[in-house]
Amino acid sequence: MNEDLNKIAAAERLAQAQYGYQVNVCVAAGCLSSHSSEVKEALDLQVKTHHLEKRCWVKGVGCMGLCATGPLVSVDPGDILYQNVTAEDATEIIQHLAALEADTPYTDTMPEHLTSASETPFFQQQVRIVLENSGKIDPERIEDYIMQGGYGALVKALTEMTPAEVIDEVAKSGLRGRGGAGYSVGLKWSTVARAVGDEKYLICNGDEGDPGAFMDRSVMEADPHRVIEGMLIAGYAVGAETGYIYVRAEYPLAVKRLQIAIRQAQKMGFLGRSICGMLFNFHLEIRLGAGAFVCGEETALMASIEGKRGTPRPRPPYPAESGLWGKPTLINNVETYANIAPIIRKGSAWFSSIGTEKSKGTKVFALSGQVFNVGLIEVPMGITLREIIERIGGGISENRQFKAVQTGGPSGDCIPAQHLDTPVDYESLFQLGSIMGSGGMIIMDETSCMVDVAKYFMEFCMSESCGKCIPCRVGTAQMHSLLCKISEGRATMDDLHQLEELCDMVRHTSLCGLGQSAPNAVISTLRYFRAEYLAHIEHKCCPAGVCKIKELA
């Protein structure tokens, strides 16, 4: 099978080598919303106009990361990145390439927004493992993925390693689940592998519901085969022959590209029966979620796949023992599976050399909010919040003052300026009372009211509660009501004390992680920004000027 892969990779390499230039156009969801498809069409037309069809290849690729300045177009060779590209700019770009191709001077001045920006600090501090193919390959062509080494890790696992050796390699890498809890991936895999059962299942959790989060969506859109390969290796390791990718229906582009990738993998023999000529069978299906945030919780997700209402159940038993249809089930998220192929291909020692002592590898974040460089980033564990926000993110927009960063989605905390030098790893964030989460990172400046922020996240948790347990169903509604009173200047100190008591009750008595973590935004803003709550209650004013304080009769 290795020979077959090498032949496909060599043929693809030869086919691409005939082009002097490869023009990559981002066709991920963010740039498509800014009409990057029109940019690609215009570039194709200009290539034909300048008779460069045999020397210039215009290719649609996944997210390049710097979403704030999309649509993005990169050119190889030359390491050129054009930003804020419109269809009208296609003429300038292709004329420039035509001049380079003809080795003639190009005297026209390129517009400022088309200036190369590949050496910007946004890219310099990133370490790309999960995103190594993102922005480089066509996500709808398996040959492009294979040329980059795709499915080589699967072949290596199937032909050179036993399932136990695969699990041991993953365990030695130190990889922890990237879905939020940070549980050891190797330990979880070994538990499922040891579980007794005539049938086992594999699930990829692509139900990304955090406000401001788009990490998993981008990976599925940009490199779907990477996720599939990771699942195949996991299935071989734990003894599962059926897998499900659970994706929310609001991600139609990710769903489309996963469907294409599954068909291509089946056609090439990477899915189905006797994969790579070995005694390993694996079938993969996509299940669409209806957008319920609670279905990101693993037991609710499994209920949804089974065709039931997506509500959580008490644990134990854990999915590793009794999961989908009562069978042992392995659940990891998109980013976790996307790390597997590189670990098998390059070795656990390579992966564990990146990051900190207890938090190995890299983490993908969706950087959003009041920061210049909104986008998708991948950084080594241990990098500080300050480095992410000030260097990669370019600092706070409009020269305002940084106020807080919210990590971990609705389940996370708001971290203030005095902790900006905190390393981004599981232990350091936990010490602050925060979590890594799946990777959302929302930056707030001085114009943000922390009472209003807490109210926003509480409204989200209240709306997304499945209603199965009273602490979450009723408690989040009561907390939201109290936050509304505070933001409107109608609250008393008794209301604040009641809010704190409710936080404790909901956190410790809710059934699942949604309810247990729902008070986190309130708890953290009370810890670090209590003065803003007191200003609303005692002085009937909002220091940030956000809340509309009602005059009392």
MIKEPA-408816 format. One line per 8 residues: their letters; for each residue x, y, z of N, C-alpha, C. Coordinates in steps of 0.1 Angstrom, whole numbers. Layout:
N
a> X:Y:Z:X:Y:Z:X:Y:Z | ... .
REM end
This chain:
553
mnedlnki> 8:-12:0:0:0:0:9:13:0 | 20:12:7:29:23:7:34:27:-8 | 36:17:-16:40:19:-29:29:26:-37 | 16:22:-35:5:29:-41:4:43:-37 | 6:46:-24:6:60:-19:17:68:-26 | 28:62:-26:40:69:-32:38:72:-47 | 31:63:-54:29:66:-68:19:77:-70 | 8:77:-61:-2:88:-62:5:101:-59 .
aaaerlaq> 13:101:-48:20:114:-44:29:119:-55 | 37:109:-61:46:113:-71:39:119:-84 | 28:112:-88:20:117:-99:15:131:-97 | 10:133:-84:4:146:-81:15:157:-81 | 27:153:-75:38:162:-75:42:166:-89 | 43:156:-98:47:159:-111:37:168:-118 | 24:165:-116:13:173:-122:14:188:-118 | 17:190:-105:17:203:-99:30:211:-103 .
aqygyqvn> 40:203:-105:53:209:-108:53:216:-122 | 44:213:-131:44:219:-144:40:234:-143 | 33:237:-131:29:251:-130:40:259:-123 | 43:270:-129:53:279:-123:48:286:-110 | 35:289:-110:30:295:-98:17:288:-94 | 15:287:-81:2:282:-76:-5:293:-68 | -16:298:-73:-24:309:-67:-35:303:-58 | -33:304:-45:-42:298:-36:-53:308:-31 .
vcvaagcl> -65:305:-33:-76:314:-29:-84:307:-17 | -85:314:-6:-92:309:5:-107:307:2 | -112:295:2:-126:293:0:-132:286:12 | -128:290:24:-134:287:37:-146:296:39 | -154:292:49:-167:299:51:-165:314:53 | -154:318:61:-152:333:63:-150:341:51 | -140:336:43:-137:343:31:-148:342:20 | -155:331:20:-166:329:10:-177:340:13 .
sshssevk> -179:343:26:-189:353:30:-184:367:25 | -171:368:22:-166:381:16:-164:380:1 | -171:370:-5:-171:368:-20:-157:363:-25 | -151:355:-18:-138:349:-24:-141:340:-36 | -153:335:-37:-156:327:-49:-155:335:-62 | -160:348:-60:-159:357:-72:-144:361:-75 | -136:362:-64:-122:364:-66:-115:353:-74 | -119:340:-70:-113:329:-77:-117:329:-92 .
ealdlqvk> -130:331:-95:-135:332:-108:-128:342:-116 | -125:354:-110:-118:365:-117:-104:361:-120 | -97:354:-111:-84:350:-113:-83:340:-124 | -92:330:-124:-93:320:-135:-94:327:-148 | -102:337:-149:-104:345:-162:-92:352:-166 | -85:358:-156:-73:365:-160:-61:356:-164 | -61:344:-158:-51:334:-162:-53:331:-177 | -66:329:-181:-69:326:-195:-65:337:-204 .
thhlekrc> -69:349:-199:-66:361:-207:-52:363:-210 | -43:360:-200:-29:362:-202:-22:349:-207 | -30:339:-211:-25:326:-216:-15:319:-207 | -19:319:-194:-10:313:-184:-16:300:-179 | -25:293:-186:-32:281:-181:-22:270:-178 | -11:269:-185:-2:259:-183:9:262:-173 | 9:275:-169:20:279:-159:15:284:-146 | 2:287:-145:-4:293:-133:-17:285:-129 .
wvkgvgcm> -17:279:-117:-28:272:-113:-35:279:-101 | -48:282:-104:-56:289:-93:-63:278:-86 | -61:277:-73:-66:266:-65:-74:271:-53 | -85:265:-50:-93:268:-38:-88:261:-26 | -85:267:-15:-79:261:-3:-87:265:9 | -83:259:20:-90:261:33:-85:274:39 | -89:276:52:-86:288:59:-71:291:61 | -67:303:58:-53:306:60:-50:313:73 .
glcatgpl> -61:316:80:-59:321:94:-62:335:96 | -57:344:88:-58:358:90:-72:363:85 | -82:359:92:-96:361:87:-100:376:87 | -93:384:95:-97:398:96:-94:406:83 | -85:401:74:-82:408:62:-85:399:50 | -95:391:51:-100:383:40:-108:391:30 | -110:386:18:-105:374:12:-90:374:11 | -84:362:13:-69:361:12:-65:353:-1 .
vsvdpgdi> -54:357:-7:-48:350:-18:-33:348:-16 | -28:336:-16:-14:334:-15:-8:329:-28 | 5:331:-30:12:327:-42:24:319:-38 | 26:307:-44:38:300:-42:44:297:-56 | 57:297:-58:67:301:-48:67:317:-47 | 74:321:-37:74:335:-34:69:339:-21 | 61:330:-14:56:332:-1:49:346:0 | 40:348:-10:33:361:-11:19:359:-6 .
lyqnvtae> 14:368:2:1:368:7:-6:381:4 | -17:381:-3:-25:393:-6:-37:393:3 | -40:405:8:-51:406:17:-62:415:12 | -74:413:17:-86:422:13:-88:422:-2 | -86:410:-8:-86:410:-23:-101:410:-28 | -103:418:-39:-116:418:-45:-114:412:-59 | -125:410:-66:-125:405:-80:-118:414:-89 | -119:427:-86:-112:437:-94:-97:437:-93 .
dateiiqh> -92:431:-82:-78:431:-80:-71:419:-88 | -79:410:-94:-74:399:-101:-64:403:-112 | -68:414:-119:-60:418:-130:-46:422:-125 | -45:430:-114:-32:434:-109:-23:422:-105 | -30:412:-98:-22:400:-94:-17:392:-105 | -25:389:-115:-21:381:-126:-11:388:-135 | -13:401:-137:-3:409:-145:11:409:-138 | 11:409:-125:23:409:-117:30:395:-119 .
laaleadt> 22:384:-118:28:371:-121:32:369:-135 | 25:375:-144:29:374:-159:42:380:-161 | 44:392:-154:57:399:-156:68:390:-150 | 66:384:-138:76:376:-132:79:364:-140 | 68:358:-146:70:346:-155:78:350:-167 | 76:362:-172:84:366:-184:97:372:-181 | 100:373:-167:113:379:-163:114:393:-168 | 103:400:-167:103:415:-171:99:423:-160 .
pytdtmpe> 104:435:-159:101:444:-148:86:448:-148 | 80:448:-136:66:452:-134:66:465:-127 | 64:476:-135:65:489:-130:53:495:-123 | 41:490:-126:30:495:-119:31:492:-104 | 26:502:-96:26:500:-82:14:492:-77 | 17:482:-70:6:473:-65:-2:481:-54 | -15:480:-54:-23:486:-43:-18:482:-29 | -19:491:-20:-13:488:-6:-19:476:0 .
hltsaset> -32:473:-2:-38:461:4:-34:448:-2 | -26:449:-13:-21:437:-20:-7:434:-17 | -1:442:-7:13:440:-4:15:427:4 | 26:420:1:29:408:8:29:410:23 | 23:400:30:23:402:45:26:389:52 | 33:380:45:36:366:50:46:367:62 | 53:378:64:62:379:75:57:386:87 | 44:388:87:38:395:98:39:387:111 .
pffqqqvr> 40:393:122:40:385:135:29:376:137 | 18:378:130:6:369:131:10:354:128 | 19:353:119:23:339:115:36:335:122 | 44:344:126:58:340:130:58:332:143 | 49:334:152:50:326:165:41:314:165 | 35:311:153:26:299:153:34:287:150 | 29:275:155:35:262:152:23:254:147 | 24:250:134:12:244:128:14:229:127 .
ivlensgk> 5:222:134:4:207:133:-9:203:128 | -20:207:135:-33:205:131:-36:212:118 | -31:225:117:-34:233:105:-23:233:95 | -14:223:95:-2:223:86:-7:223:71 | -18:217:68:-23:217:54:-33:228:51 | -38:234:61:-48:244:59:-43:256:51 | -49:260:41:-45:271:32:-35:266:22 | -32:253:21:-22:248:11:-28:238:2 .
idperied> -37:230:7:-43:219:-2:-57:222:-6 | -61:216:-16:-75:216:-21:-83:206:-12 | -92:210:-3:-99:201:6:-108:191:-1 | -110:193:-14:-119:184:-22:-111:175:-31 | -98:174:-29:-90:165:-37:-81:156:-28 | -84:143:-28:-76:134:-19:-62:133:-24 | -60:135:-37:-46:134:-42:-37:145:-36 | -43:157:-34:-35:168:-28:-31:165:-14 .
yimqggyg> -40:158:-7:-38:154:7:-27:143:7 | -28:133:-2:-18:123:-2:-4:128:-5 | -3:138:-14:9:144:-18:16:150:-5 | 9:154:4:14:160:17:17:149:27 | 16:137:23:19:126:33:6:120:38 | -5:124:33:-18:119:38:-19:104:37 | -25:98:47:-28:84:48:-16:75:50 | -4:81:50:8:74:53:9:69:67 .
alvkalte> 3:77:77:3:73:91:-6:61:92 | -17:61:85:-27:49:86:-20:37:81 | -13:38:70:-6:26:64:5:21:74 | 12:31:80:22:27:90:16:20:102 | 5:25:107:-2:19:118:-6:5:115 | -12:3:103:-18:-10:99:-8:-20:96 | 4:-16:91:14:-26:86:26:-28:95 | 28:-18:103:40:-18:111:38:-19:126 .
mtpaevid> 25:-16:131:22:-15:145:10:-23:149 | 11:-28:161:-1:-35:167:-10:-24:172 | -23:-27:175:-32:-17:181:-26:-12:195 | -20:-21:202:-15:-17:215:-3:-7:213 | 5:-10:203:16:-1:200:11:13:196 | 0:14:188:-5:27:184:-10:34:197 | -17:27:206:-22:34:218:-10:39:226 | 0:30:227:12:34:235:19:46:229 .
evaksglr> 20:47:216:26:59:210:18:72:213 | 5:71:212:-4:82:215:-2:86:229 | -2:76:238:0:79:253:13:86:256 | 24:81:250:37:87:252:38:101:246 | 30:104:237:30:118:231:25:128:241 | 17:124:250:12:133:260:0:141:255 | -6:137:244:-17:143:238:-29:142:248 | -35:154:250:-48:155:259:-59:159:250 .
grggagys> -71:155:253:-83:158:245:-84:173:243 | -87:177:231:-88:191:228:-102:197:228 | -111:188:234:-125:193:234:-128:201:246 | -119:202:256:-122:210:268:-117:205:281 | -119:192:284:-116:186:297:-101:183:298 | -94:181:287:-80:178:287:-76:164:292 | -85:155:290:-83:141:295:-72:134:286 | -64:126:292:-54:119:284:-60:110:273 .
vglkwstv> -56:113:261:-61:106:249:-57:91:250 | -44:88:253:-40:75:254:-47:67:264 | -50:73:276:-57:66:286:-71:63:282 | -78:72:276:-91:70:271:-92:59:260 | -82:59:251:-82:49:241:-79:35:247 | -70:34:257:-67:21:263:-79:16:270 | -87:25:276:-99:20:284:-110:14:274 | -111:21:262:-121:15:252:-115:2:247 .
aravgdek> -102:2:244:-96:-11:239:-98:-23:248 | -97:-20:261:-99:-31:271:-113:-35:274 | -122:-26:270:-137:-28:273:-141:-41:266 | -150:-49:273:-155:-61:267:-167:-58:259 | -168:-63:247:-179:-61:238:-177:-66:224 | -187:-72:218:-186:-77:205:-186:-66:194 | -190:-54:198:-190:-43:189:-187:-30:196 | -179:-22:190:-175:-9:195:-177:2:185 .
ylicngde> -179:14:190:-181:26:182:-171:37:184 | -170:45:174:-161:57:174:-169:69:170 | -167:80:177:-175:92:174:-165:104:174 | -167:112:164:-160:125:163:-169:136:166 | -167:143:177:-176:154:181:-172:167:174 | -180:170:164:-178:182:156:-189:192:159 | -196:190:171:-207:199:174:-202:211:182 | -196:220:174:-189:232:180:-200:243:182 .
gdpgafmd> -203:246:195:-214:256:197:-210:268:205 | -198:269:209:-194:281:217:-195:294:209 | -200:304:214:-200:317:207:-186:322:204 | -184:325:191:-170:330:187:-161:319:184 | -165:306:184:-156:295:181:-158:290:167 | -147:288:159:-148:283:146:-136:274:143 | -130:268:153:-118:260:151:-121:247:144 | -130:239:149:-134:226:143:-140:228:129 .
rsvmeadp> -148:238:128:-154:240:115:-143:243:104 | -133:251:108:-122:254:98:-114:241:95 | -112:233:105:-104:221:102:-112:211:93 | -125:210:95:-133:201:87:-134:207:73 | -135:220:71:-135:226:58:-122:225:51 | -111:227:58:-98:228:51:-91:215:49 | -93:205:58:-85:193:58:-93:181:63 | -104:178:56:-113:167:61:-107:153:62 .
hrviegml> -97:151:52:-91:137:52:-82:136:65 | -77:147:70:-69:146:83:-77:140:94 | -90:145:95:-99:140:105:-102:125:103 | -105:122:91:-109:108:87:-97:99:90 | -85:103:87:-73:94:89:-71:92:104 | -73:102:112:-72:101:126:-82:92:132 | -94:92:127:-105:83:131:-102:68:128 | -96:67:116:-93:53:111:-82:47:120 .
iagyavga> -72:55:124:-61:50:132:-67:47:146 | -76:55:151:-82:53:164:-91:40:164 | -99:38:153:-107:27:152:-99:14:152 | -87:14:145:-78:2:145:-73:0:159 | -69:11:166:-63:9:179:-73:4:190 | -85:8:189:-95:4:200:-104:-8:196 | -103:-12:183:-112:-23:179:-126:-19:174 | -127:-7:169:-140:-2:165:-141:-3:149 .
etgyiyvr> -153:-7:144:-154:-8:129:-164:1:124 | -171:9:132:-181:19:128:-178:32:135 | -178:43:127:-176:56:132:-187:66:127 | -189:76:136:-198:87:132:-191:101:135 | -193:109:125:-189:123:126:-201:131:129 | -202:137:141:-214:144:145:-211:159:142 | -218:165:132:-216:179:128:-229:186:129 | -228:199:133:-241:207:134:-244:211:119 .
aeyplavk> -257:211:117:-262:214:103:-259:228:99 | -256:237:108:-252:251:105:-238:251:98 | -232:240:96:-219:240:90:-220:233:76 | -228:238:67:-230:231:54:-218:228:46 | -208:238:46:-196:236:38:-187:225:44 | -186:224:57:-179:213:64:-185:200:61 | -199:199:61:-206:187:58:-203:183:44 | -204:192:35:-202:189:20:-188:183:18 .
rlqiairq> -178:190:24:-164:185:21:-161:172:29 | -167:170:40:-166:157:46:-172:146:38 | -184:149:32:-191:139:24:-182:135:12 | -176:146:5:-167:143:-6:-155:135:-2 | -150:138:10:-138:131:14:-141:117:18 | -152:114:23:-156:100:26:-158:92:14 | -164:98:3:-166:91:-9:-152:88:-16 | -143:98:-15:-130:96:-21:-122:85:-13 .
aqkmgflg> -123:85:0:-116:76:8:-121:61:5 | -134:60:4:-140:47:0:-135:42:-13 | -135:51:-23:-131:48:-36:-116:43:-37 | -108:49:-28:-94:45:-28:-91:34:-18 | -101:29:-11:-99:17:-3:-95:20:11 | -96:33:16:-92:37:29:-104:35:39 | -116:34:33:-128:31:41:-135:19:35 | -141:11:44:-148:-1:39:-142:-14:45 .
rsicgmlf> -141:-24:37:-136:-37:42:-122:-39:37 | -115:-47:46:-101:-51:43:-92:-38:38 | -92:-28:47:-85:-16:44:-70:-19:43 | -64:-14:32:-50:-16:29:-46:-31:29 | -56:-39:25:-54:-53:24:-52:-60:37 | -56:-53:48:-54:-59:61:-68:-64:67 | -68:-71:78:-81:-75:84:-86:-64:93 | -89:-53:86:-94:-42:93:-105:-35:85 .
nfhleirl> -117:-35:91:-129:-29:84:-133:-16:91 | -137:-6:84:-142:6:91:-151:13:82 | -163:16:87:-173:24:80:-176:37:87 | -178:47:80:-179:61:85:-191:68:80 | -199:74:89:-211:81:85:-211:95:92 | -219:104:86:-220:117:91:-234:118:98 | -235:124:109:-248:126:116:-249:141:118 | -260:147:114:-262:162:116:-269:165:129 .
gagafvcg> -264:175:136:-270:180:148:-279:191:144 | -289:194:153:-299:204:151:-295:218:157 | -283:218:162:-278:231:168:-280:233:182 | -283:222:190:-284:223:204:-271:222:211 | -267:233:218:-254:234:225:-252:222:234 | -262:217:240:-260:206:250:-256:193:243 | -258:192:230:-253:180:223:-238:179:221 | -231:190:226:-217:189:226:-212:180:238 .
eetalmas> -221:178:248:-219:169:259:-220:155:254 | -211:146:257:-210:134:251:-222:125:252 | -228:124:264:-240:115:265:-252:121:258 | -253:134:257:-264:140:249:-262:138:234 | -249:139:230:-245:136:216:-249:122:212 | -246:113:221:-249:99:217:-264:96:217 | -272:103:225:-286:101:225:-291:107:212 | -285:118:207:-290:124:194:-287:115:182 .
iegkrgtp> -275:108:183:-271:99:172:-281:87:172 | -285:83:183:-295:72:184:-309:75:180 | -311:88:177:-324:93:173:-333:97:184 | -327:99:196:-335:103:208:-333:118:210 | -340:124:219:-338:138:223:-325:139:229 | -317:150:225:-304:152:229:-303:157:243 | -304:149:253:-303:153:267:-293:144:274 | -285:149:284:-275:141:290:-280:131:300 .
rprppypa> -272:122:304:-276:112:314:-265:112:324 | -268:107:336:-258:106:347:-246:96:343 | -235:99:348:-223:90:346:-217:87:360 | -212:75:362:-211:63:353:-225:57:350 | -225:48:340:-214:43:333:-209:53:323 | -196:53:320:-190:62:310:-191:56:296 | -190:64:286:-191:59:272:-181:48:269 | -169:48:275:-159:38:272:-164:24:276 .
esglwgkp> -174:24:285:-179:11:290:-193:8:284 | -201:18:284:-215:17:278:-219:30:272 | -217:31:259:-219:43:252:-230:42:242 | -227:43:229:-237:43:218:-244:29:218 | -257:29:219:-265:17:219:-259:7:229 | -254:12:240:-250:4:251:-236:-3:249 | -229:1:238:-216:-5:235:-205:4:238 | -193:-2:241:-181:7:244:-179:17:232 .
tlinnvet> -177:29:236:-176:40:226:-165:50:229 | -157:53:219:-147:63:220:-152:76:214 | -151:87:222:-154:100:217:-143:110:218 | -139:116:207:-129:127:207:-134:137:198 | -129:149:200:-133:160:191:-124:161:178 | -128:170:169:-121:172:156:-107:174:158 | -103:184:166:-89:187:168:-80:176:173 | -86:168:182:-79:157:188:-76:147:177 .
yaniapii> -85:143:169:-83:133:158:-73:139:148 | -73:152:146:-64:158:136:-50:158:141 | -47:155:153:-33:154:158:-28:140:157 | -36:130:154:-32:116:155:-22:113:144 | -26:116:131:-17:112:120:-3:117:121 | -1:130:125:13:135:127:21:128:138 | 14:124:149:20:117:160:25:103:155 | 17:96:147:21:83:142:32:84:132 .
rkgsawfs> 31:95:124:40:97:113:54:101:118 | 54:110:127:67:116:132:72:111:145 | 63:105:153:67:99:166:63:107:178 | 61:100:189:56:106:201:67:116:207 | 80:113:205:90:121:210:90:135:204 | 87:135:191:86:148:184:75:156:189 | 63:150:191:52:158:196:54:163:210 | 59:154:218:60:157:233:71:168:235 .
sigteksk> 80:170:225:90:181:226:84:195:225 | 72:196:221:65:208:219:55:210:231 | 55:223:236:46:225:247:53:225:261 | 45:223:271:50:223:285:51:209:290 | 55:207:303:57:194:309:44:186:309 | 33:192:312:21:185:313:11:188:302 | 14:198:294:5:201:283:13:201:270 | 12:190:263:21:188:251:14:193:238 .
gtkvfals> 23:196:229:18:199:215:13:214:214 | 4:215:205:-2:229:202:-16:229:205 | -22:241:204:-36:243:206:-41:253:195 | -52:250:189:-59:259:179:-68:268:186 | -68:281:183:-77:290:189:-84:298:179 | -96:302:181:-103:312:173:-102:325:180 | -94:334:175:-92:347:181:-102:357:176 | -110:362:185:-121:371:181:-123:382:191 .
gqvfnvgl> -132:391:188:-134:403:197:-127:415:193 | -123:423:203:-117:436:201:-102:435:199 | -98:428:188:-83:426:185:-82:428:170 | -70:433:166:-68:436:152:-69:424:143 | -61:414:147:-60:402:138:-70:391:142 | -82:393:140:-92:382:142:-89:371:133 | -89:359:138:-86:348:129:-84:335:137 | -79:325:129:-76:312:134:-61:310:136 .
ievpmgit> -57:306:148:-43:305:151:-40:291:157 | -27:286:156:-23:274:163:-9:278:169 | -9:276:182:3:280:190:7:269:199 | 20:269:203:25:259:212:20:261:226 | 17:250:233:12:251:247:23:258:255 | 19:267:263:29:275:272:31:289:267 | 27:292:255:28:306:251:19:315:260 | 22:327:263:14:335:272:2:342:265 .
lreiieri> -8:345:273:-19:353:268:-14:366:261 | -5:372:268:0:385:262:6:383:248 | 14:373:246:20:370:233:9:368:223 | -1:360:226:-12:358:217:-19:371:213 | -23:379:223:-31:390:221:-23:402:215 | -11:404:220:-4:416:215:5:413:203 | 11:402:202:19:399:190:11:393:179 | 6:381:181:-2:374:171:-15:382:168 .
gggisenr> -22:386:178:-34:394:176:-33:408:172 | -20:413:173:-18:427:169:-23:438:179 | -27:433:191:-31:443:201:-46:447:200 | -50:455:209:-64:459:209:-67:470:198 | -78:468:191:-82:477:181:-86:490:186 | -84:500:177:-87:514:180:-80:520:192 | -68:514:195:-59:519:205:-66:520:219 | -75:511:221:-82:511:234:-74:502:244 .
qfkavqtg> -78:502:257:-72:494:267:-77:480:268 | -69:470:269:-73:457:271:-80:456:285 | -91:448:285:-98:446:298:-99:432:302 | -102:423:293:-103:409:297:-103:400:285 | -99:387:287:-100:377:277:-109:366:282 | -118:362:274:-127:351:278:-123:338:271 | -119:328:279:-114:315:273:-124:304:277 | -126:294:268:-134:283:271:-148:284:268 .
gpsgdcip> -152:294:261:-166:295:257:-175:299:269 | -188:296:268:-197:299:280:-193:292:293 | -185:282:292:-181:274:303:-168:280:309 | -162:290:302:-149:295:307:-151:307:316 | -139:314:318:-139:325:327:-133:337:319 | -136:349:325:-130:362:320:-117:365:328 | -106:365:321:-93:367:327:-89:382:325 | -86:389:336:-82:403:335:-68:406:332 .
aqhldtpv> -64:419:330:-51:423:326:-40:418:334 | -42:417:348:-31:414:357:-26:399:355 | -33:391:347:-29:378:344:-26:375:329 | -22:386:323:-19:385:308:-6:377:306 | 2:376:316:15:368:314:13:353:318 | 1:349:320:-2:335:323:1:326:311 | 8:315:312:10:306:301:-3:299:297 | -5:297:285:-17:290:280:-15:275:280 .
dyeslfql> -18:269:291:-18:255:292:-29:251:302 | -32:238:303:-43:233:311:-41:237:326 | -29:235:331:-27:237:346:-28:252:349 | -21:260:341:-21:275:344:-35:281:344 | -42:278:334:-56:283:333:-65:278:344 | -63:265:348:-71:260:359:-68:267:372 | -56:271:374:-52:278:386:-59:291:387 | -62:297:375:-70:310:375:-85:308:376 .
gsimgsgg> -89:295:377:-103:292:377:-109:291:363 | -101:291:353:-106:291:339:-103:277:333 | -106:276:321:-104:263:313:-99:266:299 | -92:256:293:-88:258:279:-100:258:270 | -110:249:273:-121:247:265:-117:242:251 | -126:243:242:-123:238:228:-115:248:220 | -114:260:225:-104:269:218:-110:283:215 | -121:287:220:-126:301:217:-118:310:226 .
miimdets> -115:322:221:-107:332:228:-113:346:224 | -121:352:233:-127:364:230:-121:376:237 | -116:386:230:-109:397:236:-118:409:238 | -118:414:250:-126:426:254:-118:438:258 | -123:450:254:-116:462:258:-124:470:268 | -119:482:270:-125:491:281:-140:494:278 | -145:492:266:-159:495:263:-168:484:267 | -163:473:271:-171:461:275:-175:463:290 .
cmvdvaky> -188:461:293:-193:460:306:-193:446:311 | -186:442:322:-185:429:326:-198:423:331 | -207:431:336:-220:427:340:-228:423:328 | -227:431:317:-234:428:305:-228:415:298 | -215:413:300:-209:401:294:-214:389:301 | -214:390:315:-220:378:323:-234:376:319 | -242:386:317:-256:385:313:-257:378:300 | -249:381:290:-249:375:277:-247:360:278 .
fmefcmse> -236:357:285:-233:342:285:-243:335:294 | -249:341:304:-260:334:311:-272:333:303 | -275:342:294:-287:341:285:-285:329:276 | -272:328:271:-269:317:262:-271:304:269 | -266:302:281:-267:290:289:-281:287:292 | -289:297:296:-303:295:299:-311:290:286 | -308:296:275:-315:293:263:-311:279:258 | -299:275:261:-294:262:256:-296:250:266 .
scgkcipc> -301:253:278:-304:243:287:-314:233:282 | -311:220:283:-321:210:278:-333:209:287 | -332:214:299:-343:214:308:-345:201:316 | -336:192:315:-338:179:322:-336:180:337 | -327:188:341:-325:190:356:-329:204:361 | -335:204:372:-341:217:378:-330:227:381 | -318:223:386:-308:234:389:-304:242:377 | -302:235:366:-298:242:353:-310:249:347 .
rvgtaqmh> -322:242:346:-333:248:339:-338:260:347 | -340:259:360:-345:271:368:-334:280:372 | -323:274:377:-312:282:382:-307:292:372 | -304:288:360:-299:297:350:-309:309:347 | -322:305:347:-332:315:344:-332:326:356 | -331:321:368:-331:330:379:-318:339:379 | -307:333:376:-295:341:375:-295:351:364 | -301:348:353:-303:357:342:-312:369:346 .
sllckise> -323:365:353:-332:376:358:-325:385:368 | -316:380:377:-309:389:386:-299:397:379 | -292:392:369:-283:400:361:-289:411:353 | -302:408:349:-309:419:342:-313:430:352 | -316:426:364:-319:436:374:-307:445:377 | -295:438:378:-283:446:381:-280:455:370 | -280:450:357:-277:458:346:-286:470:344 | -298:469:349:-308:480:347:-308:489:359 .
gratmddl> -300:486:369:-299:495:381:-310:493:391 | -317:481:390:-329:479:399:-325:469:411 | -313:465:411:-309:455:421:-304:460:434 | -305:452:444:-300:456:458:-288:446:461 | -282:448:472:-271:439:476:-276:426:479 | -289:425:484:-295:412:486:-296:404:473 | -298:411:462:-299:404:449:-285:398:446 | -274:406:449:-261:402:446:-257:389:454 .
hqleelcd> -261:389:467:-259:378:475:-266:365:470 | -279:368:466:-287:356:460:-280:351:448 | -275:360:439:-268:356:427:-256:347:430 | -248:350:440:-237:342:444:-241:329:450 | -252:328:457:-257:316:462:-262:307:451 | -268:313:441:-273:305:430:-261:299:422 | -251:307:420:-239:302:413:-234:289:420 | -233:289:433:-228:278:440:-237:266:438 .
mvrhtslc> -250:268:439:-260:258:438:-260:251:424 | -261:260:414:-261:254:400:-248:247:397 | -237:252:401:-224:246:398:-223:232:404 | -228:230:416:-226:217:423:-238:207:422 | -249:211:416:-260:202:416:-266:199:402 | -261:206:392:-266:203:378:-261:190:373 | -269:184:364:-266:171:359:-254:170:351 | -252:179:341:-241:178:332:-232:190:332 .
glgqsapn> -222:190:323:-212:200:323:-218:214:319 | -228:214:311:-234:227:307:-239:235:320 | -247:228:328:-252:235:340:-241:237:350 | -232:227:352:-221:229:362:-212:240:359 | -210:243:346:-201:254:342:-208:267:339 | -221:267:338:-229:279:335:-226:291:343 | -223:290:356:-220:302:365:-206:307:363 | -198:301:355:-184:305:355:-181:319:351 .
avistlry> -189:324:341:-187:338:337:-191:347:348 | -201:344:355:-206:353:366:-195:352:377 | -191:340:381:-181:339:392:-168:346:389 | -163:345:376:-150:352:373:-152:367:372 | -163:372:367:-165:386:367:-167:392:380 | -173:384:389:-175:389:403:-161:389:410 | -153:379:407:-140:379:413:-131:390:409 | -131:393:396:-121:403:391:-127:417:388 .
fraeylah> -140:418:387:-146:430:383:-158:433:392 | -157:430:405:-168:432:414:-172:447:415 | -162:456:414:-165:470:414:-176:474:404 | -176:468:392:-186:471:382:-200:467:387 | -201:455:393:-214:451:399:-219:461:409 | -209:465:418:-213:475:429:-217:489:423 | -210:493:412:-214:505:406:-228:505:401 | -232:494:395:-246:492:390:-256:492:401 .
iehkccpa> -252:486:412:-262:484:424:-262:496:433 | -251:501:437:-250:512:446:-251:526:440 | -245:528:428:-244:541:422:-253:542:410 | -260:531:406:-269:531:395:-263:537:382 | -251:532:380:-244:536:367:-236:525:362 | -234:525:349:-225:515:342:-212:522:338 | -201:518:344:-188:525:342:-184:524:327 | -188:514:320:-185:513:305:-195:520:297 .
gvckikel> -206:524:302:-216:531:294:-224:522:285 | -225:509:288:-231:500:280:-246:497:284 | -248:495:297:-261:492:302:-270:505:303 | -282:503:300:-292:513:301:-299:513:315 | -294:521:323:-299:521:337:-313:528:337 | -322:521:343:-336:526:344:-337:535:356 | -344:546:354:-346:555:365:-357:549:374 | -355:549:387:-365:543:396:-375:554:399 .
a> -388:549:401:-399:558:404:-398:564:418 .
REM end
